[in-house]
């Protein structure tokens, strides 16, 4: 028979005050990927969280250095796979900026519509996954019902449901599907009629509110100092929407509100994302009927060469600011490339917001950070 | 009309006619054991399928629909798979306790089956302290869970088992007080007496508001006691992978899984007995014709109908609510449910003494 020290000694380094170290991940239902959290516990209370990264590191940045400016975009779909359109867009914008390529209006409109659809799809998946982290399975299926319509639209448009690779420097790879507008409108109608179900099932649920309100509080100062962006920072009251601050494509022509909450807790992050979905719908509604006729791709040279120098563009993905930094030596491939991924900075705040709370709170905090691990590891 | 009422007496008469009393008793024992085991197997199959269908309906899906008509044999296929699987025992586990734990949990379910009245005159053991027996035996299941969590030598299992311990011990109280409410009203601990007292109306109707409060408390408490969502902290899939049965596989896991459903059935059966009159048909005042029609429905159908209604209720909870946090769970019990149930018991005592109930 075992006594306590015998049964624990081989599997953990037992701390001074009866600390228990558990490895959450890389295979764990709540880390949604291969995130590895080394969690130091005192009973149920978390003392420290240490994220260990690298399980899905594919050295995308290094890979991009040997790919041409047309090719490297495809790799970026595999980073934040839930915002692949927006990643592609960021890279295409950089090449267009560097080479001063004119993008036709039609392409710009479609790019924005697709970006917003991607944002909704990403938030839908997050909603389901986060509810599942908190132990509610049903919202997952409701969220996927709407997400499925978006992926169907994507499939029609670019032949892929996850890694789109549809946006190329200069415009789009090919024209939109003839049914595109009809299907997007059908989606908007469906979404508007069903969004109340989320309110009934999740937002107004007493247990859900008590699990998320006041949990994982991130103040505005901390959000800035950890470099948080996107819904995480906006829930703390930090205005950081790239679409508003540095408008790209046609974001300056459409009306939408930057959703800001001040509480900074998990519930605020939840509310920000739900409201953002409605804002995205608003943007799509303004654009979908006004897609101009014309070319879908601008005139570009066959071989793209960025002039010597340093280039940076940023776009707003579903998770926050996605930046692309390229150092060019004037060749056909980037000399150095660096992606600023929103997930990495958001993850860095995890220890700060979850330490001192219970294990259950960790799920609420981590769930609302909306982590996509390939985006963090690249 | 088919009914289970006559079967037991005729079987007993036949056995005692053919054999000497000791032999007849032994044969009765064998019959009861066989019946109980087959009931377990059937319940496991039916309830797992039911849960999957209910979940599918709530989650706008179809659920199992490939094996057999309407997916009826899906659970059979799953059980076969579980039997064929290797039952892995972790290297550093306490082998004896690890193997024992699923059987302890299962045994508790079996013991609880004894005093339940499935139909008129269809009861294994009409013990005169029936309700007390149920309360005391049902709290044993925590031992099996603690055993499993401890012996697995897995930190997730240990955390799950500790949560389960705190949870079951706490919620025992509320469940006990809710049951006591009916005991006070009936004045007896015997299950058959409690059922008989509801001949002219079920306690949920007769007992005024306190009985309804007691019923709500009972449902909440037993949901927690059986480790079902929103109180499934012992398993807490997204937090502790699978909680106390993380390391279990194959048939040992199947036993835990089965025990969960058996426990649900038993607590719902007890709930139906206490609050909904067990096998008593629904009678309304002096509506003689209506009452007469209700009497035609066999008592076993009444009992199963009520029990499965409560089971559906508990499944409904599971697929609608998120999980509570461990401190919220304990707060709910000690700060809200327990004071309410104490006050409720007092109220019922007053009602019973003054004879305000029907």
Interface residues (C-beta under 8 A of the other chain):
Chain A: X1 X2 X7 X10 X11 X12 X20 X22 X28 X29 X30 X41 X44 X131 X132 X133 X134 X135 X136 X137 X138 X140 X141 X142 X145 X201 X202 X205 X207 X208 X210 X211 X358 X359 X360 X361 X362 X363
Chain B: X55 X58 X59 X60 X61 X92 X94 X150 X153 X155 X156 X159 X163 X229 X230 X232 X233 X236 X237 X238 X239 X240 X241 X319 X320 X321 X322 X323 X324 X325 X326 X327 X328
